[in-house]
């Protein structure tokens, strides 16, 4: 009977060690996945900030181009109708950019 109890005790200890090892592996996997997810979130935030920066840059360039067009229109020589038509074209471009076209 004592030997049987001893054998059962050893089996239980062996199973406990297996479960501890499995638990350790699960914890390590969870920690790795959590770290990867946190890095993913950081990367997405950084990409979002980069996108905003370049989107503003693109908008500023469009506005500067339109301002240059208005400046050229003010300096242009031509009939009133030609200048008016040029200003209307610039205004259309501005409107299109405002709508995101």
C-alpha positions as CSV (number, residue, x, y, z in Angstrom):
1,X,0.0,0.0,0.0
2,X,2.8,2.4,0.8
3,X,4.5,1.7,-2.5
4,X,1.2,2.4,-4.3
5,X,0.8,5.7,-2.5
6,X,4.4,6.6,-3.3
7,X,3.8,5.8,-7.0
8,X,0.6,7.8,-7.1
9,X,2.4,10.7,-5.4
10,X,5.2,10.6,-8.0
11,X,2.7,10.5,-10.8
12,X,0.8,13.5,-9.3
13,X,4.1,15.4,-9.0
14,X,5.0,14.6,-12.6
15,X,1.6,15.8,-13.8
16,X,2.0,18.9,-11.7
17,X,5.4,19.6,-13.3
18,X,3.9,19.2,-16.8
19,X,1.1,21.5,-15.9
20,X,3.5,24.1,-14.5
21,X,5.6,23.9,-17.6
22,X,2.5,24.3,-19.8
23,X,1.3,27.2,-17.7
24,X,4.7,28.8,-18.1
25,X,4.6,28.4,-21.9
26,X,1.1,29.9,-22.0
27,X,2.2,32.9,-19.9
28,X,5.2,33.4,-22.2
29,X,3.1,33.2,-25.3
30,X,0.6,35.6,-23.8
31,X,3.3,38.1,-22.9
32,X,4.8,37.9,-26.4
33,X,1.4,38.4,-28.0
34,X,0.7,41.3,-25.7
35,X,4.0,42.9,-26.5
36,X,3.4,42.4,-30.3
37,X,0.0,44.0,-29.9
38,X,1.4,47.0,-28.0
39,X,4.1,47.5,-30.7
40,X,1.3,47.2,-33.4
41,X,-0.7,50.0,-31.6
42,X,2.4,52.2,-31.4
43,X,3.2,51.6,-35.1
44,X,-0.3,52.4,-36.2
45,X,-0.3,55.6,-34.1
46,X,3.0,56.6,-35.7
47,X,1.7,55.9,-39.2
48,X,-1.4,57.9,-38.4
49,X,0.7,60.9,-37.3
50,X,2.9,60.6,-40.4
51,X,-0.3,60.5,-42.6
52,X,-1.6,63.7,-40.9
53,X,1.7,65.4,-41.4
54,X,1.8,64.6,-45.1
55,X,-1.9,65.4,-45.6
56,X,-1.3,68.9,-44.1
57,X,1.8,69.2,-46.3
58,X,-0.2,68.3,-49.4
59,X,-3.0,70.8,-48.5
60,X,-0.4,73.6,-47.9
61,X,1.1,73.0,-51.3
62,X,-2.3,73.2,-53.0
63,X,-3.1,76.4,-51.2
64,X,0.3,77.9,-52.1
65,X,-0.2,77.0,-55.8
66,X,-3.6,78.6,-55.7
67,X,-2.1,81.7,-54.1
68,X,0.5,81.8,-56.8
69,X,-2.3,81.6,-59.4
70,X,-4.1,84.5,-57.9
71,X,-0.9,86.5,-57.8
72,X,-0.3,85.9,-61.5
73,X,-3.9,86.8,-62.2
74,X,-3.4,90.1,-60.5
75,X,-0.3,90.9,-62.5
76,X,-1.8,89.6,-65.8
77,X,-2.5,91.9,-68.7
78,X,-5.5,91.2,-70.8
79,X,-9.1,92.1,-71.1
80,X,-11.4,92.2,-68.2
81,X,-13.2,89.1,-69.5
82,X,-10.0,87.1,-69.8
83,X,-8.8,88.0,-66.3
84,X,-12.3,87.3,-64.9
85,X,-12.3,83.9,-66.6
86,X,-8.8,83.2,-65.1
87,X,-10.0,84.1,-61.6
88,X,-13.1,82.0,-62.0
89,X,-10.8,79.0,-63.0
90,X,-8.7,79.6,-59.9
91,X,-11.8,79.8,-57.7
92,X,-13.1,76.5,-59.2
93,X,-9.7,74.9,-58.4
94,X,-10.0,76.2,-54.9
95,X,-13.6,74.9,-54.6
96,X,-12.6,71.5,-56.0
97,X,-9.7,71.2,-53.5
98,X,-12.0,72.2,-50.6
99,X,-14.5,69.4,-51.6
100,X,-11.5,67.0,-51.9
101,X,-11.8,66.5,-55.6
